[in-house]
């Protein structure tokens, strides 16, 4: 095995192992139902976004009147 | 619980729709360059394993799935940033994307410098395939997780 092949093999194995670890971690998160906590965070983010958009609309209405 | 959900979420696609989009726009469309190469060679009657070995187009699939999953993660950063899962997925996809780009560069360098090195070319092809499969899995899991979080239920 040449040096180039060795470097390729090490880089591929390390990054593939890291990506597989990340995938397994995500699968565990889903299977344990932890994604529901993230969903609550997502809803909170959407509520904040709605509030900001409503404030902008209210400010525009106030300016026009 | 349904009453707590904000109005805006009715615009978000359901789980199946997001996954179908991932399959069509990432997997199938990203395989077009490789499919075209193989089709052209088969039309010319020169389709062989050597053609596959000399085709770095499989790396386009790796780049495409990583880039789109990174974009999806970036869009989820306002509510996921700081989570360990977000960081791990982000860096796995980012490092995979960089390695795929390096592999593509090595394919081109090998073609320019010494196109007749079958060992290096075979090793490049093997590791590029492994990386592509792993990045496809990682990207799919990322999209599945984000779809479950953002889908209406």
Backbone of each chain as ProteinMPNN parsed JSONL, in Angstrom:
{"seq_chain_A": "XXXXXXXXXXXXXXXXXXXXXXXXXXXXXXXXXXXXXXXXXXXXXXXXXXXXXXXXXXXXXXXXX", "coords_chain_A": {"N_chain_A": [[0.849, -1.205, 0.0], [0.639, 2.124, -0.954], [1.86, 5.4, 0.154], [0.027, 7.39, -0.434], [-2.354, 5.938, -0.737], [-2.578, 4.984, 1.855], [-2.972, 7.355, 3.335], [-5.383, 8.173, 2.208], [-7.021, 6.053, 3.0], [-6.948, 6.26, 5.82], [-8.03, 8.842, 6.226], [-10.569, 8.504, 5.071], [-11.682, 6.446, 6.645], [-11.668, 7.604, 9.212], [-13.33, 9.906, 8.921], [-15.636, 8.742, 7.905], [-16.315, 7.088, 10.055], [-16.855, 9.036, 11.988], [-19.046, 10.314, 10.785], [-20.855, 8.194, 10.755], [-21.125, 7.787, 13.476], [-22.369, 10.204, 14.15], [-24.766, 9.833, 12.758], [-25.805, 7.579, 14.064], [-26.152, 8.645, 16.602], [-28.131, 10.523, 16.055], [-30.2, 8.804, 15.29], [-30.609, 7.433, 17.691], [-31.497, 9.572, 19.217], [-33.935, 10.107, 17.959], [-35.259, 7.646, 18.354], [-35.49, 7.547, 21.115], [-37.268, 9.512, 21.539], [-36.458, 12.067, 21.991], [-36.505, 14.045, 20.174], [-38.858, 15.376, 20.43], [-38.513, 17.355, 22.306], [-36.907, 19.1, 20.865], [-38.774, 19.806, 19.008], [-40.52, 21.357, 20.502], [-38.85, 23.516, 20.967], [-38.654, 24.404, 18.375], [-41.292, 25.22, 17.872], [-41.43, 27.293, 19.69], [-39.582, 29.02, 18.57], [-40.937, 29.612, 16.166], [-43.149, 30.922, 17.209], [-41.949, 33.193, 18.316], [-41.025, 34.344, 15.968], [-43.425, 34.899, 14.676], [-44.432, 36.783, 16.464], [-42.579, 38.871, 16.143], [-43.002, 39.497, 13.434], [-45.636, 40.343, 13.588], [-45.338, 42.59, 15.158], [-43.916, 44.229, 13.402], [-45.836, 44.597, 11.388], [-47.803, 45.902, 12.879], [-46.394, 48.228, 13.543], [-46.091, 49.362, 11.02], [-48.747, 49.817, 10.335], [-49.371, 51.669, 12.284], [-47.727, 53.782, 11.535], [-48.807, 54.509, 9.067], [-51.29, 55.511, 9.717]], "CA_chain_A": [[0.0, 0.0, 0.0], [1.462, 3.328, -1.046], [1.573, 6.437, 1.154], [-1.223, 8.078, -0.832], [-3.475, 5.04, -0.402], [-2.677, 4.936, 3.322], [-3.589, 8.62, 3.779], [-6.784, 8.114, 1.771], [-7.731, 5.075, 3.833], [-7.102, 6.801, 7.185], [-8.985, 9.967, 6.174], [-11.921, 7.974, 4.794], [-12.174, 5.678, 7.796], [-11.933, 8.523, 10.334], [-14.489, 10.771, 8.655], [-16.822, 7.869, 7.801], [-16.674, 6.673, 11.42], [-17.458, 10.196, 12.637], [-20.377, 10.514, 10.185], [-21.723, 7.099, 11.224], [-21.406, 8.082, 14.89], [-23.377, 11.279, 14.15], [-26.037, 9.237, 12.318], [-26.299, 6.71, 15.148], [-26.586, 9.559, 17.668], [-29.42, 11.091, 15.625], [-31.194, 7.716, 15.339], [-30.905, 7.229, 19.12], [-32.307, 10.725, 19.643], [-35.297, 9.907, 17.44], [-35.891, 6.461, 18.957], [-35.8, 7.83, 22.519], [-38.302, 10.547, 21.588], [-35.872, 13.348, 22.418], [-36.784, 15.054, 19.148], [-40.044, 16.16, 20.842], [-37.994, 18.558, 22.979], [-36.479, 19.996, 19.794], [-39.985, 20.308, 18.366], [-41.006, 22.457, 21.342], [-37.966, 24.657, 20.682], [-39.016, 24.872, 17.035], [-42.552, 25.957, 18.011], [-41.117, 28.544, 20.381], [-38.922, 29.854, 17.553], [-41.977, 30.09, 15.251], [-43.978, 31.909, 17.938], [-41.161, 34.435, 18.38], [-41.002, 34.89, 14.609], [-44.76, 35.465, 14.447], [-44.565, 38.006, 17.272], [-41.771, 39.921, 15.504], [-43.69, 39.894, 12.2], [-46.84, 41.089, 13.982], [-44.894, 43.916, 15.611], [-43.562, 45.007, 12.202], [-47.11, 44.963, 10.748], [-48.438, 46.91, 13.738], [-45.637, 49.467, 13.415], [-46.412, 49.933, 9.7], [-50.126, 50.325, 10.43], [-49.326, 52.858, 13.13], [-47.098, 54.852, 10.747], [-49.691, 54.92, 7.969], [-52.496, 56.213, 10.208]], "C_chain_A": [[0.876, 1.243, 0.0], [1.037, 4.357, 0.02], [0.253, 7.13, 0.852], [-2.437, 7.236, -0.438], [-3.701, 4.996, 1.108], [-3.365, 6.194, 3.865], [-5.074, 8.628, 3.421], [-7.599, 7.218, 2.686], [-7.984, 5.647, 5.228], [-8.141, 7.927, 7.202], [-10.409, 9.461, 5.979], [-12.497, 7.283, 6.016], [-12.545, 6.615, 8.947], [-13.213, 9.328, 10.105], [-15.757, 9.939, 8.508], [-17.283, 7.42, 9.186], [-17.353, 7.817, 12.161], [-18.878, 10.435, 12.108], [-21.343, 9.422, 10.642], [-22.091, 7.298, 12.691], [-22.496, 9.159, 14.981], [-24.75, 10.725, 13.757], [-26.649, 8.385, 13.421], [-26.835, 7.546, 16.309], [-27.96, 10.147, 17.329], [-30.529, 10.031, 15.694], [-31.606, 7.439, 16.79], [-31.796, 8.345, 19.654], [-33.752, 10.554, 19.211], [-35.976, 8.765, 18.182], [-36.237, 6.68, 20.43], [-36.835, 8.95, 22.68], [-37.792, 11.906, 22.022], [-36.149, 14.45, 21.394], [-38.024, 15.89, 19.49], [-39.618, 17.447, 21.548], [-37.54, 19.581, 21.942], [-37.693, 20.607, 19.105], [-40.575, 21.472, 19.171], [-40.173, 23.718, 21.107], [-38.321, 25.283, 19.332], [-40.298, 25.697, 17.099], [-42.316, 27.307, 18.689], [-40.464, 29.538, 19.418], [-39.96, 30.443, 16.594], [-42.856, 31.153, 15.922], [-43.256, 33.262, 18.005], [-41.16, 35.137, 17.028], [-42.335, 35.576, 14.295], [-44.931, 36.782, 15.199], [-43.809, 39.172, 16.628], [-42.466, 40.421, 14.241], [-44.924, 40.741, 12.521], [-46.478, 42.504, 14.427], [-44.558, 44.812, 14.425], [-44.838, 45.501, 11.515], [-47.798, 46.072, 11.555], [-47.745, 48.265, 13.604], [-45.942, 50.156, 12.09], [-47.805, 50.544, 9.715], [-50.153, 51.64, 11.196], [-48.765, 54.052, 12.36], [-48.05, 55.387, 9.689], [-50.901, 55.708, 8.45], [-52.166, 57.591, 10.786]], "O_chain_A": [[1.751, 1.396, 0.853], [0.011, 4.206, 0.683], [-0.535, 7.42, 1.753], [-3.412, 7.744, 0.116], [-4.836, 4.974, 1.585], [-4.228, 6.111, 4.74], [-5.916, 9.035, 4.222], [-8.708, 7.561, 3.095], [-9.09, 5.539, 5.758], [-9.014, 7.968, 8.068], [-11.34, 9.927, 6.636], [-13.652, 7.501, 6.38], [-13.59, 6.454, 9.578], [-14.069, 9.416, 10.986], [-16.833, 10.365, 8.93], [-18.481, 7.372, 9.465], [-18.323, 7.595, 12.885], [-19.795, 10.721, 12.878], [-22.518, 9.696, 10.889], [-23.217, 7.018, 13.104], [-23.424, 9.048, 15.781], [-25.768, 11.095, 14.343], [-27.85, 8.455, 13.683], [-27.845, 7.198, 16.922], [-28.833, 10.258, 18.19], [-31.652, 10.323, 16.103], [-32.783, 7.238, 17.085], [-32.72, 8.107, 20.432], [-34.679, 10.815, 19.978], [-37.129, 8.888, 18.596], [-37.175, 6.068, 20.941], [-37.229, 9.294, 23.794], [-38.571, 12.791, 22.376], [-36.041, 15.637, 21.703], [-38.228, 16.966, 18.929], [-40.263, 18.487, 21.415], [-37.757, 20.781, 22.109], [-37.665, 21.759, 18.674], [-41.066, 22.446, 18.601], [-40.699, 24.83, 21.055], [-38.294, 26.501, 19.162], [-40.395, 26.746, 16.463], [-42.912, 28.32, 18.321], [-40.754, 30.734, 19.447], [-39.887, 31.621, 16.244], [-43.252, 32.139, 15.301], [-43.851, 34.317, 17.786], [-41.277, 36.359, 16.947], [-42.374, 36.671, 13.733], [-45.48, 37.754, 14.679], [-44.305, 40.297, 16.568], [-42.517, 41.626, 13.997], [-45.223, 41.717, 11.832], [-47.179, 43.472, 14.133], [-44.869, 46.003, 14.429], [-44.926, 46.661, 11.11], [-48.304, 47.044, 10.994], [-48.396, 49.308, 13.556], [-46.042, 51.381, 12.032], [-48.028, 51.633, 9.187], [-50.847, 52.587, 10.826], [-49.245, 55.177, 12.498], [-48.092, 56.593, 9.444], [-51.479, 56.486, 7.69], [-53.064, 58.302, 11.237]]}, "seq_chain_B": "XXXXXXXXXXXXXXXXXXXXXXXXXXXXXXXXXXXXXXXXXXXXXXXXXXXXXXXXXXXXXXXXXXXXXXXXXXXXXXXXXXXXXXXXXXXXXXXXXXXXXXXXXXXXXXXXXXXXXXXXXXXXXXXXXXXXXXXXXXXXXXXXXXXXXXXXX", "coords_chain_B": {"N_chain_B": [[-52.344, 20.093, 23.127], [-52.168, 20.549, 20.393], [-53.339, 23.032, 20.151], [-51.325, 24.658, 21.072], [-49.595, 24.84, 19.006], [-48.056, 26.978, 16.646], [-49.587, 29.098, 14.081], [-48.13, 29.251, 11.713], [-46.986, 26.817, 11.163], [-48.63, 25.284, 9.554], [-47.794, 25.675, 7.031], [-45.554, 24.169, 6.749], [-43.997, 21.31, 5.277], [-45.163, 17.858, 5.325], [-43.781, 14.889, 6.886], [-43.321, 12.69, 5.034], [-43.386, 14.035, 2.614], [-41.149, 15.709, 2.716], [-39.105, 13.8, 2.84], [-39.495, 12.537, 0.415], [-38.848, 14.614, -1.304], [-36.134, 14.791, -0.706], [-35.184, 12.373, -1.726], [-35.792, 12.631, -4.476], [-34.649, 15.172, -5.307], [-32.064, 15.108, -4.281], [-30.867, 12.463, -4.308], [-31.66, 11.184, -6.831], [-31.424, 13.219, -8.836], [-28.786, 14.0, -8.386], [-27.427, 11.816, -9.242], [-27.494, 11.993, -11.927], [-25.215, 13.071, -13.486], [-23.352, 10.903, -13.331], [-24.928, 8.877, -14.417], [-25.285, 9.9, -16.998], [-22.66, 9.842, -17.992], [-22.175, 7.06, -18.002], [-24.197, 6.291, -19.757], [-23.456, 7.578, -22.163], [-21.03, 6.31, -22.679], [-21.974, 3.715, -22.993], [-23.494, 4.023, -25.28], [-21.471, 4.495, -27.06], [-20.383, 2.061, -27.055], [-18.372, 1.413, -25.307], [-18.524, 0.747, -22.674], [-17.303, -0.154, -19.585], [-15.751, -1.624, -16.636], [-13.543, -0.107, -16.162], [-14.27, 2.403, -17.074], [-16.022, 3.197, -15.085], [-14.224, 3.296, -12.972], [-12.718, 5.481, -13.746], [-14.43, 7.556, -13.426], [-15.212, 10.311, -11.651], [-17.705, 11.17, -10.938], [-19.407, 10.107, -9.039], [-18.764, 11.338, -6.741], [-20.072, 13.75, -6.916], [-22.575, 13.206, -6.025], [-22.06, 12.721, -3.292], [-21.172, 15.298, -2.57], [-23.446, 16.798, -3.135], [-25.513, 15.724, -1.437], [-24.381, 16.24, 1.051], [-24.083, 19.046, 1.017], [-26.748, 19.962, 0.792], [-27.883, 18.895, 3.113], [-26.38, 20.271, 4.995], [-27.294, 22.857, 4.477], [-29.962, 22.572, 5.288], [-29.526, 22.08, 8.003], [-28.376, 24.501, 8.688], [-30.551, 26.201, 8.345], [-32.039, 25.308, 10.446], [-30.655, 26.221, 12.547], [-31.44, 28.456, 14.25], [-33.057, 27.343, 16.279], [-31.782, 25.01, 17.01], [-29.103, 25.39, 17.462], [-26.237, 25.005, 19.504], [-26.945, 22.621, 20.569], [-25.664, 19.331, 21.165], [-26.067, 17.313, 19.314], [-26.651, 18.745, 16.968], [-24.176, 20.018, 16.501], [-22.477, 17.79, 16.155], [-23.6, 16.497, 13.883], [-23.369, 18.58, 12.03], [-20.552, 19.008, 11.803], [-19.706, 16.474, 10.972], [-20.917, 16.238, 8.445], [-19.764, 18.453, 7.228], [-16.971, 17.914, 7.291], [-17.015, 15.594, 5.75], [-17.88, 16.649, 3.327], [-15.684, 18.25, 2.674], [-13.71, 16.276, 2.407], [-14.766, 14.843, 0.245], [-14.501, 16.752, -1.771], [-11.714, 16.925, -1.805], [-11.1, 14.344, -2.665], [-12.176, 14.466, -5.235], [-10.445, 16.342, -6.358], [-8.096, 14.832, -6.212], [-8.713, 12.785, -8.0], [-8.746, 14.243, -10.394], [-6.115, 15.227, -10.389], [-4.722, 12.825, -10.54], [-5.499, 12.015, -13.084], [-4.294, 13.982, -14.632], [-1.536, 13.85, -14.003], [-0.67, 11.077, -13.941], [-2.234, 9.017, -15.646], [-2.269, 6.289, -15.836], [-2.268, 4.711, -13.485], [-3.422, 2.17, -11.997], [-3.766, 1.161, -9.392], [-3.837, 3.293, -7.499], [-6.011, 4.647, -8.56], [-8.019, 2.736, -8.274], [-8.096, 2.554, -5.494], [-8.87, 5.159, -4.851], [-11.427, 5.163, -6.013], [-12.679, 3.191, -4.501], [-12.624, 4.244, -1.828], [-13.956, 6.62, -2.283], [-16.499, 5.694, -2.917], [-17.232, 4.483, -0.475], [-17.24, 6.735, 1.199], [-19.265, 8.219, -0.053], [-21.568, 6.604, 0.33], [-21.714, 6.619, 3.145], [-22.053, 9.361, 3.638], [-24.489, 9.755, 2.361], [-26.167, 8.251, 4.027], [-25.838, 9.684, 6.443], [-26.798, 12.193, 5.667], [-29.448, 11.536, 5.027], [-30.42, 10.729, 7.538], [-30.164, 13.132, 8.902], [-31.997, 14.747, 7.508], [-34.296, 13.296, 8.054], [-34.495, 13.597, 10.857], [-34.781, 16.43, 11.072], [-37.125, 16.725, 9.608], [-38.961, 15.359, 11.209], [-38.941, 17.035, 13.406], [-39.922, 19.426, 12.325], [-42.256, 18.767, 11.032], [-45.85, 18.809, 10.712], [-48.024, 17.496, 13.131]], "CA_chain_B": [[-51.008, 20.305, 22.543], [-52.34, 21.089, 19.046], [-53.643, 24.454, 20.26], [-50.074, 25.37, 21.317], [-48.777, 24.933, 17.807], [-48.292, 28.225, 15.955], [-50.291, 29.022, 12.799], [-47.203, 29.178, 10.582], [-46.544, 25.449, 10.888], [-49.448, 24.649, 8.531], [-47.081, 25.805, 5.756], [-44.423, 23.245, 6.702], [-44.374, 20.053, 4.651], [-45.211, 16.691, 6.194], [-42.557, 14.058, 6.898], [-43.16, 11.945, 3.777], [-43.135, 14.97, 1.516], [-39.749, 16.14, 2.823], [-38.228, 12.676, 2.499], [-39.624, 12.318, -1.036], [-38.049, 15.684, -1.916], [-34.715, 14.439, -0.538], [-34.86, 11.286, -2.669], [-35.841, 13.103, -5.869], [-33.732, 16.273, -5.628], [-30.682, 14.837, -3.884], [-30.346, 11.182, -4.787], [-31.864, 10.885, -8.255], [-30.841, 14.261, -9.696], [-27.324, 14.03, -8.228], [-26.851, 10.677, -9.959], [-27.585, 12.272, -13.367], [-23.914, 13.127, -14.17], [-22.8, 9.555, -13.456], [-25.793, 8.173, -15.361], [-25.004, 10.407, -18.348], [-21.342, 9.297, -18.381], [-22.332, 5.643, -18.313], [-25.059, 6.2, -20.941], [-22.671, 7.973, -23.343], [-20.067, 5.228, -22.951], [-22.692, 2.534, -23.498], [-23.857, 4.33, -26.672], [-20.252, 4.343, -27.865], [-19.966, 0.657, -26.968], [-17.117, 1.32, -24.546], [-18.856, 0.686, -21.244], [-16.557, -1.191, -18.871], [-15.46, -1.281, -15.231], [-12.516, 0.939, -16.213], [-14.984, 3.682, -17.227], [-16.526, 3.515, -13.747], [-13.041, 3.664, -12.17], [-12.235, 6.801, -14.18], [-15.509, 8.547, -13.302], [-15.351, 10.859, -10.286], [-19.05, 11.777, -10.799], [-20.076, 9.595, -7.826], [-18.493, 12.322, -5.679], [-21.074, 14.822, -7.005], [-23.67, 12.777, -5.134], [-21.602, 12.987, -1.912], [-21.156, 16.754, -2.365], [-24.831, 17.302, -3.186], [-26.272, 15.361, -0.228], [-23.785, 16.95, 2.204], [-24.365, 20.485, 0.933], [-28.163, 20.248, 1.075], [-28.126, 18.615, 4.539], [-25.787, 21.392, 5.734], [-28.215, 23.989, 4.33], [-31.112, 22.291, 6.167], [-29.074, 22.292, 9.388], [-28.179, 25.953, 8.87], [-31.889, 26.792, 8.511], [-32.546, 24.906, 11.766], [-29.747, 26.71, 13.596], [-32.018, 29.325, 15.294], [-33.613, 26.605, 17.429], [-30.97, 23.82, 17.343], [-27.701, 25.738, 17.734], [-25.844, 24.771, 20.892], [-27.197, 21.209, 20.892], [-24.53, 18.471, 20.788], [-26.458, 16.605, 18.09], [-26.499, 19.695, 15.854], [-22.737, 20.205, 16.266], [-21.893, 16.538, 15.639], [-24.074, 16.302, 12.503], [-22.828, 19.657, 11.193], [-19.127, 18.788, 11.511], [-19.571, 15.228, 10.204], [-21.248, 16.545, 7.049], [-18.801, 19.438, 6.715], [-15.708, 17.205, 7.023], [-17.286, 14.695, 4.619], [-17.918, 17.486, 2.118], [-14.301, 18.641, 2.352], [-12.992, 15.085, 1.918], [-15.276, 14.533, -1.099], [-13.869, 17.715, -2.674], [-10.305, 16.517, -1.913], [-11.099, 13.146, -3.516], [-12.392, 14.909, -6.626], [-9.178, 16.939, -6.765], [-7.115, 13.745, -6.425], [-9.096, 12.13, -9.259], [-8.298, 15.113, -11.498], [-4.649, 15.237, -10.341], [-4.255, 11.531, -11.03], [-5.716, 12.002, -14.53], [-3.342, 14.89, -15.27], [-0.145, 13.418, -13.803], [-0.354, 9.696, -14.304], [-3.53, 8.362, -15.821], [-2.167, 4.827, -15.929], [-1.974, 4.109, -12.176], [-4.693, 1.51, -11.639], [-3.899, 0.914, -7.947], [-4.299, 4.521, -6.839], [-7.35, 4.923, -9.074], [-8.937, 1.768, -7.653], [-8.237, 2.946, -4.086], [-9.694, 6.373, -4.846], [-12.808, 4.782, -6.331], [-13.224, 2.436, -3.358], [-12.874, 5.123, -0.69], [-14.985, 7.597, -2.692], [-17.795, 5.006, -2.787], [-17.531, 4.335, 0.96], [-17.587, 8.071, 1.704], [-20.563, 8.615, -0.621], [-22.632, 5.848, 1.016], [-21.813, 7.103, 4.53], [-22.625, 10.712, 3.617], [-25.913, 9.611, 2.018], [-26.841, 7.808, 5.26], [-25.814, 10.799, 7.392], [-27.694, 13.228, 5.149], [-30.829, 11.045, 5.163], [-30.79, 10.769, 8.964], [-30.321, 14.552, 9.243], [-33.274, 15.208, 6.937], [-35.36, 12.605, 8.807], [-34.598, 14.257, 12.167], [-35.336, 17.775, 10.896], [-38.517, 16.578, 9.153], [-39.771, 14.986, 12.381], [-39.068, 18.214, 14.259], [-40.666, 20.512, 11.677], [-43.512, 18.344, 10.387], [-47.06, 19.003, 11.511], [-48.597, 16.223, 13.573]], "C_chain_B": [[-51.103, 20.95, 21.148], [-52.595, 22.586, 19.101], [-52.377, 25.279, 20.48], [-49.281, 25.613, 20.035], [-49.092, 26.227, 17.058], [-48.934, 28.021, 14.583], [-49.357, 28.724, 11.641], [-46.842, 27.731, 10.213], [-47.415, 24.739, 9.86], [-48.778, 24.743, 7.163], [-45.95, 24.791, 5.642], [-44.856, 21.911, 6.1], [-44.392, 18.897, 5.645], [-43.96, 15.841, 5.97], [-42.285, 13.381, 5.553], [-42.796, 12.844, 2.619], [-41.672, 15.416, 1.52], [-38.792, 15.028, 2.411], [-38.283, 12.384, 1.003], [-38.816, 13.367, -1.79], [-36.567, 15.345, -1.86], [-34.318, 13.367, -1.566], [-34.795, 11.812, -4.101], [-34.738, 14.12, -6.144], [-32.297, 16.018, -5.201], [-30.16, 13.566, -4.527], [-30.435, 11.064, -6.301], [-31.192, 11.932, -9.143], [-29.317, 14.314, -9.576], [-26.655, 12.847, -8.929], [-26.884, 10.89, -11.482], [-26.217, 12.345, -14.06], [-23.288, 11.738, -14.371], [-23.602, 8.751, -14.481], [-25.508, 8.593, -16.789], [-23.677, 9.846, -18.862], [-21.477, 7.837, -18.813], [-23.158, 5.461, -19.589], [-24.275, 6.504, -22.219], [-21.67, 6.874, -23.701], [-20.768, 3.988, -23.493], [-23.136, 2.753, -24.937], [-22.658, 4.123, -27.595], [-19.736, 2.907, -27.849], [-18.693, 0.456, -26.177], [-17.372, 1.269, -23.046], [-18.118, -0.478, -20.586], [-16.339, -0.737, -17.436], [-14.442, -0.144, -15.169], [-13.152, 2.328, -16.338], [-15.48, 4.153, -15.87], [-15.375, 3.985, -12.84], [-12.562, 5.077, -12.493], [-13.294, 7.892, -14.029], [-15.612, 9.062, -11.858], [-16.755, 11.397, -10.01], [-19.802, 11.274, -9.571], [-19.885, 10.585, -6.667], [-19.453, 13.506, -5.738], [-22.25, 14.502, -6.088], [-23.303, 13.08, -3.676], [-21.645, 14.486, -1.603], [-22.572, 17.307, -2.266], [-25.583, 16.993, -1.889], [-25.709, 16.077, 1.006], [-24.178, 18.417, 2.189], [-25.822, 20.776, 1.289], [-28.498, 19.959, 2.546], [-27.538, 19.728, 5.406], [-26.69, 22.626, 5.655], [-29.427, 23.801, 5.254], [-30.739, 22.523, 7.631], [-28.902, 23.779, 9.679], [-29.527, 26.638, 9.098], [-32.482, 26.449, 9.879], [-31.71, 25.483, 12.903], [-30.404, 27.644, 14.622], [-32.58, 28.561, 16.493], [-32.797, 25.37, 17.794], [-29.533, 24.149, 17.741], [-27.392, 25.573, 19.232], [-26.091, 23.332, 21.324], [-26.018, 20.37, 20.398], [-24.822, 17.77, 19.456], [-26.255, 17.482, 16.86], [-25.022, 19.829, 15.483], [-22.122, 18.969, 15.618], [-22.307, 16.319, 14.176], [-23.442, 17.33, 11.569], [-21.372, 19.367, 10.81], [-18.894, 17.495, 10.739], [-19.832, 15.506, 8.725], [-20.224, 17.494, 6.431], [-17.461, 18.781, 6.374], [-15.859, 16.252, 5.838], [-17.283, 15.453, 3.31], [-16.507, 17.884, 1.698], [-13.536, 17.44, 1.784], [-13.455, 14.699, 0.509], [-14.639, 15.468, -2.13], [-12.39, 17.361, -2.883], [-10.183, 15.293, -2.823], [-11.267, 13.521, -4.992], [-11.109, 15.524, -7.186], [-8.119, 15.878, -7.053], [-7.406, 12.982, -7.709], [-8.539, 12.925, -10.44], [-6.772, 15.113, -11.565], [-4.082, 13.941, -10.897], [-4.406, 11.435, -12.55], [-4.665, 12.847, -15.241], [-1.921, 14.32, -15.2], [0.15, 12.031, -14.356], [-1.647, 8.893, -14.477], [-3.465, 6.829, -15.803], [-1.766, 4.191, -14.598], [-3.226, 3.409, -11.679], [-4.886, 1.32, -10.138], [-4.46, 2.129, -7.228], [-5.727, 4.826, -7.267], [-8.389, 3.999, -8.42], [-9.174, 2.117, -6.183], [-9.117, 4.184, -3.964], [-11.16, 6.032, -5.048], [-13.459, 4.084, -5.137], [-13.577, 3.379, -2.198], [-13.916, 6.203, -1.019], [-16.378, 6.97, -2.555], [-18.2, 4.868, -1.324], [-17.995, 5.681, 1.523], [-18.97, 8.505, 1.211], [-21.706, 7.913, 0.105], [-22.831, 6.389, 2.433], [-22.442, 8.496, 4.57], [-24.102, 10.693, 3.236], [-26.705, 9.204, 3.261], [-26.956, 8.976, 6.239], [-26.785, 11.904, 6.962], [-29.155, 12.81, 5.319], [-31.303, 11.135, 6.621], [-31.016, 12.22, 9.409], [-31.67, 15.076, 8.756], [-34.447, 14.573, 7.692], [-35.587, 13.294, 10.161], [-35.259, 15.637, 12.037], [-36.791, 17.718, 10.441], [-39.421, 16.242, 10.321], [-39.985, 16.19, 13.293], [-40.046, 19.225, 13.639], [-42.009, 20.088, 11.096], [-44.685, 18.571, 11.325], [-47.616, 17.634, 11.861], [-49.736, 16.493, 14.521]], "O_chain_B": [[-50.266, 21.767, 20.764], [-52.143, 23.332, 18.233], [-52.337, 26.457, 20.127], [-48.407, 26.479, 19.986], [-50.262, 26.549, 16.853], [-48.851, 26.943, 13.995], [-49.732, 28.03, 10.696], [-46.44, 27.459, 9.081], [-47.012, 23.702, 9.333], [-49.127, 24.004, 6.243], [-45.434, 24.572, 4.547], [-45.956, 21.432, 6.377], [-43.725, 18.945, 6.678], [-43.2, 16.039, 5.022], [-41.188, 13.475, 5.002], [-42.004, 12.475, 1.752], [-41.034, 15.492, 0.47], [-37.799, 15.27, 1.726], [-37.275, 12.034, 0.389], [-38.173, 13.058, -2.794], [-35.829, 15.57, -2.819], [-33.258, 13.446, -2.187], [-33.873, 11.49, -4.85], [-33.976, 13.965, -7.098], [-31.388, 16.663, -5.722], [-29.136, 13.581, -5.21], [-29.426, 10.869, -6.978], [-30.479, 11.588, -10.086], [-28.629, 14.635, -10.546], [-25.45, 12.875, -9.18], [-26.365, 10.066, -12.236], [-26.052, 11.746, -15.123], [-22.763, 11.435, -15.442], [-23.033, 8.037, -15.307], [-25.488, 7.758, -17.694], [-23.577, 9.428, -20.015], [-20.959, 7.434, -19.855], [-22.862, 4.588, -20.406], [-24.398, 5.8, -23.221], [-21.485, 6.549, -24.874], [-20.227, 3.289, -24.349], [-23.162, 1.814, -25.733], [-22.786, 3.655, -28.727], [-18.773, 2.575, -28.541], [-18.004, -0.55, -26.347], [-16.537, 1.696, -22.248], [-18.284, -1.635, -20.976], [-16.692, 0.382, -17.063], [-14.467, 0.676, -14.252], [-12.646, 3.303, -15.784], [-15.383, 5.333, -15.532], [-15.52, 4.925, -12.059], [-12.061, 5.785, -11.619], [-13.081, 9.027, -14.456], [-16.043, 8.337, -10.961], [-16.985, 12.011, -8.968], [-20.732, 11.931, -9.104], [-20.704, 10.668, -5.752], [-19.642, 14.197, -4.737], [-22.839, 15.386, -5.466], [-24.112, 13.62, -2.921], [-22.087, 14.899, -0.531], [-22.864, 18.164, -1.433], [-26.214, 17.876, -1.307], [-26.461, 16.473, 1.897], [-24.561, 18.973, 3.218], [-26.101, 21.733, 2.01], [-29.292, 20.675, 3.157], [-28.118, 20.093, 6.429], [-26.838, 23.355, 6.636], [-29.865, 24.742, 5.916], [-31.519, 23.083, 8.401], [-29.234, 24.258, 10.764], [-29.642, 27.538, 9.93], [-33.311, 27.187, 10.41], [-32.012, 25.266, 14.077], [-29.978, 27.644, 15.777], [-32.579, 29.08, 17.609], [-33.091, 24.732, 18.805], [-28.825, 23.303, 18.289], [-28.185, 25.952, 20.094], [-25.527, 22.869, 22.316], [-25.441, 20.656, 19.348], [-23.951, 17.649, 18.593], [-25.749, 17.022, 15.836], [-24.658, 19.764, 14.309], [-21.35, 19.072, 14.665], [-21.47, 15.997, 13.333], [-23.029, 17.0, 10.457], [-21.001, 19.466, 9.64], [-17.971, 17.426, 9.927], [-19.073, 15.071, 7.858], [-19.861, 17.358, 5.262], [-16.881, 19.043, 5.32], [-14.947, 16.117, 5.022], [-16.756, 14.976, 2.305], [-16.173, 17.858, 0.513], [-12.804, 17.571, 0.803], [-12.649, 14.281, -0.322], [-14.28, 15.038, -3.226], [-11.871, 17.478, -3.993], [-9.275, 15.215, -3.65], [-10.599, 12.977, -5.871], [-10.731, 15.269, -8.329], [-7.346, 15.998, -8.004], [-6.49, 12.578, -8.425], [-7.943, 12.364, -11.36], [-6.194, 15.012, -12.647], [-3.093, 13.947, -11.63], [-3.559, 10.853, -13.227], [-4.196, 12.483, -16.32], [-1.196, 14.305, -16.194], [1.087, 11.836, -15.13], [-2.086, 8.188, -13.569], [-4.497, 6.16, -15.76], [-1.0, 3.227, -14.586], [-4.028, 4.033, -10.984], [-6.017, 1.314, -9.652], [-5.415, 2.032, -6.457], [-6.558, 5.215, -6.447], [-9.486, 4.429, -8.064], [-10.29, 1.998, -5.679], [-9.991, 4.26, -3.1], [-12.03, 6.546, -4.344], [-14.616, 4.338, -4.8], [-14.681, 3.324, -1.655], [-14.661, 6.643, -0.144], [-17.322, 7.635, -2.127], [-19.354, 5.102, -0.965], [-19.003, 5.761, 2.227], [-19.75, 9.087, 1.965], [-22.701, 8.547, 0.457], [-23.962, 6.593, 2.875], [-23.27, 8.779, 5.436], [-24.882, 11.511, 3.724], [-27.781, 9.741, 3.521], [-28.025, 9.23, 6.795], [-27.499, 12.473, 7.788], [-29.998, 13.62, 5.706], [-32.425, 11.557, 6.9], [-31.929, 12.507, 10.184], [-32.39, 15.754, 9.489], [-35.462, 15.225, 7.938], [-36.726, 13.542, 10.558], [-36.174, 15.97, 12.789], [-37.6, 18.557, 10.835], [-40.527, 16.774, 10.423], [-41.055, 16.357, 13.88], [-40.882, 19.802, 14.334], [-42.815, 20.934, 10.71], [-44.549, 18.535, 12.548], [-47.678, 16.734, 11.024], [-50.363, 15.555, 15.016]]}, "name": "protein", "num_of_chains": 2, "seq": "XXXXXXXXXXXXXXXXXXXXXXXXXXXXXXXXXXXXXXXXXXXXXXXXXXXXXXXXXXXXXXXXXXXXXXXXXXXXXXXXXXXXXXXXXXXXXXXXXXXXXXXXXXXXXXXXXXXXXXXXXXXXXXXXXXXXXXXXXXXXXXXXXXXXXXXXXXXXXXXXXXXXXXXXXXXXXXXXXXXXXXXXXXXXXXXXXXXXXXXXXXXXXXXXXXXXXXXXXX"}
